């Protein structure tokens, strides 16, 4: 936990079978700890729960998904194999406590030419 006077923003990405999670933390000075700081921490917690849920489900583990959370609203970007996989990601995220809305902006992968 950061001392008062600092806020943080987080983004995470998971991709491939290696289940790599990447986190970028940006620190900026703030005069005092405000309710916004608590919201940021709540959003980071929701993002972590989303990533864990996607990584633990066998059908979404290999999906390359980028997750952003703001005020409980989760935005998903990345590439899904098909519409069913995209729908499953939306369903898993919707079921997480604290999520107020899901914007799934994932695209469907082009079928591979044989």
Backbone torsions as a table, in degrees:
resi	resn	phi	psi	omega
1	UNK	NA	139.3	-179.9
2	UNK	-81.9	149.2	175.4
3	UNK	-69.0	158.8	179.3
4	UNK	-60.7	148.0	-176.6
5	UNK	104.0	-2.2	178.8
6	UNK	-134.5	143.3	173.3
7	UNK	-123.5	162.7	179.0
8	UNK	-139.5	152.8	176.7
9	UNK	-123.1	144.0	-176.8
10	UNK	-133.6	145.0	168.4
11	UNK	-135.0	149.7	179.9
12	UNK	-137.3	153.0	177.8
13	UNK	-141.0	139.8	172.1
14	UNK	-124.9	147.8	179.2
15	UNK	-156.0	148.2	170.8
16	UNK	63.0	176.6	-177.3
17	UNK	-67.1	-21.2	-179.5
18	UNK	-71.9	-11.1	177.4
19	UNK	52.5	57.5	-178.4
20	UNK	-90.0	127.5	175.3
21	UNK	-110.5	132.3	-178.2
22	UNK	-120.8	134.8	-179.8
23	UNK	-129.7	133.5	175.3
24	UNK	-114.2	126.7	179.9
25	UNK	-116.5	125.0	177.3
26	UNK	-114.7	126.4	-179.3
27	UNK	-104.6	134.1	176.6
28	UNK	-135.8	141.4	-179.7
29	UNK	-68.3	144.7	176.0
30	UNK	-137.2	144.8	-175.5
31	UNK	-64.6	-43.0	179.6
32	UNK	-147.7	161.4	176.4
33	UNK	-74.6	127.9	-176.5
34	UNK	-120.1	168.8	175.3
35	UNK	-55.7	-30.2	177.7
36	UNK	-59.2	-37.0	178.2
37	UNK	-61.1	-43.1	178.0
38	UNK	-63.8	-39.0	177.2
39	UNK	-61.8	-40.6	178.4
40	UNK	-61.5	-42.2	178.5
41	UNK	-65.8	-39.5	177.1
42	UNK	-62.7	-42.6	178.1
43	UNK	-62.6	-40.8	178.2
44	UNK	-64.0	-38.3	177.9
45	UNK	-65.2	-43.3	177.8
46	UNK	-62.2	-44.7	179.0
47	UNK	-58.5	-43.7	179.0
48	UNK	-63.1	-41.0	178.8
49	UNK	-65.4	-40.3	177.8
50	UNK	-61.5	-48.0	-179.1
51	UNK	-61.2	-42.3	179.4
52	UNK	-63.5	-44.3	179.7
53	UNK	-61.1	-45.3	-179.6
54	UNK	-67.4	-37.2	-179.2
55	UNK	-71.7	-29.4	-177.0
56	UNK	-86.8	-14.8	179.6
57	UNK	-89.1	126.4	-174.0
58	UNK	-62.0	-27.3	-178.7
59	UNK	-84.7	-16.7	-178.9
60	UNK	-113.4	-4.6	-179.0
61	UNK	-56.2	-45.5	-178.0
62	UNK	-82.4	1.5	-178.2
63	UNK	-75.0	135.2	177.0
64	UNK	-88.1	102.4	-174.2
65	UNK	-126.8	134.8	174.7
66	UNK	-108.0	134.7	-174.3
67	UNK	-121.5	130.0	173.7
68	UNK	-130.8	135.3	-178.8
69	UNK	-125.7	132.5	177.5
70	UNK	-142.3	117.9	179.9
71	UNK	54.2	37.9	178.2
72	UNK	85.2	-8.9	178.6
73	UNK	-90.7	123.8	-177.2
74	UNK	-102.4	128.0	175.1
75	UNK	-111.3	127.4	-178.5
76	UNK	-112.2	132.9	173.7
77	UNK	-133.0	159.9	-179.8
78	UNK	140.0	-161.2	-176.6
79	UNK	-126.4	127.2	175.1
80	UNK	-106.4	152.7	179.4
81	UNK	-67.1	-36.7	-176.9
82	UNK	-157.4	177.4	-177.9
83	UNK	-64.9	-34.5	179.1
84	UNK	-62.8	-41.5	179.5
85	UNK	-66.5	-40.9	178.0
86	UNK	-62.4	-43.4	178.9
87	UNK	-64.8	-39.0	178.8
88	UNK	-63.2	-42.2	178.0
89	UNK	-59.4	-45.5	179.0
90	UNK	-59.9	-45.7	-179.2
91	UNK	-61.4	-46.6	-179.8
92	UNK	-60.5	-41.7	-178.2
93	UNK	-70.9	-39.8	179.9
94	UNK	-59.5	-33.0	-177.1
95	UNK	-77.2	-5.4	-177.5
96	UNK	-82.9	132.0	-179.6
97	UNK	-61.5	134.8	179.0
98	UNK	98.5	-16.5	179.1
99	UNK	-77.7	122.4	-178.9
100	UNK	-96.7	-26.3	-179.2
101	UNK	-161.0	150.2	177.3
102	UNK	-124.4	124.7	173.1
103	UNK	-110.3	103.5	-179.2
104	UNK	-94.3	104.6	-179.6
105	UNK	-104.2	20.4	179.7
106	UNK	-65.8	148.1	175.9
107	UNK	-103.1	159.3	178.8
108	UNK	-95.3	132.2	-178.5
109	UNK	-64.3	144.8	175.2
110	UNK	-68.7	138.4	176.1
111	UNK	-63.3	140.1	179.8
112	UNK	-74.0	133.3	178.5
113	UNK	-75.6	139.7	-179.3
114	UNK	-100.9	NA	NA
